[in-house]
Amino acid sequence: MRYLKRIGIRLLLAVVVLWGAATLAFIALQLTAGDPALAILGGPDARPTQEVLDQVRLEYGLNDPVLLQYVHYMGRLVQGDLGQSYVLRIPVLTAITEQVGATTQLALTAAVLAVVVSVSLALLTAHRAPWLRSLFSGTEVVVASTPTFVIGFALLIVFAFTIPLFPIGGNNGPLALVLPAATLALAVIGTLTQVLRNELEDVLEQPFILTARTRGLSDAAVRIKHALRHALIPTVTMSGFLVATLLGGSVITETLFARQGVGALLLNAVYAKDIPLVLGVVILSAGVYVVVNLVVDLLYTAIDPRLVTS
């Protein structure tokens, strides 16, 4: 019963998050400069007459009060209608669907890389020599505090221009995925590793670890089989941070590496003031974030069932 109640509360919060994301994005777009009617007609280069602009504003309800526009939009959203892109002239859902595969591929590759590297570094450096721990910890702080675009530029200079091992950009083949995925992964590896290492060091000081060692288990076995499992809960909590970072970083990364994807789609839509498309991408991102956090909450139970009764 408590488990179902917990899930119900999470679902209710998910609805609130989605509503908040849609509302904040709508307000932000209303405050930005630019004329949506002009965007619908093809931008300033189209040079439409004032009569044509007035007709478009009337057709799309752009002359209505902002509150009425918001009510109409939320009404369509509840019905599952994200509207039609002003610039692309296709349904928003279709535009996102065409690009979501490339972004998903990039984000999943970066997430797997970040988790594997973070877990490996934490296991290798937890409770080791102070100089070794300090070396890795200092490097992680530097990487975590470096903006994503700076990391991307550095990787391009070293591995695309100086040592041409990988393509400069694009979506052609696995090699073109390496540098963008590494850029996104490095943005979260530093923070993720430090959290996991701190938890591992706390666990390694617990009495049951000493008991495991007295049974003749090797240091690697103790760390992987016993300590790692107990350190996973705070690390799983970081999954929300991981997803948020990957979604936000995809905009910069896809632009920097000239990749197709939802991030690049969003950036172009913002420049063109394509309100339906921007709102659609924002809602999609919020939905992914909500789903991941719900899955993380369910994973808590698998890792430690006692959390359900707490």
Summary of the structure (lengths in Angstrom):
residues: 310
radius of gyration: 23.8
end to end distance: 12.9
largest distance: 85.7
contacts: 953
relative contact order: 0.14
helix: 78%
strand: 1%
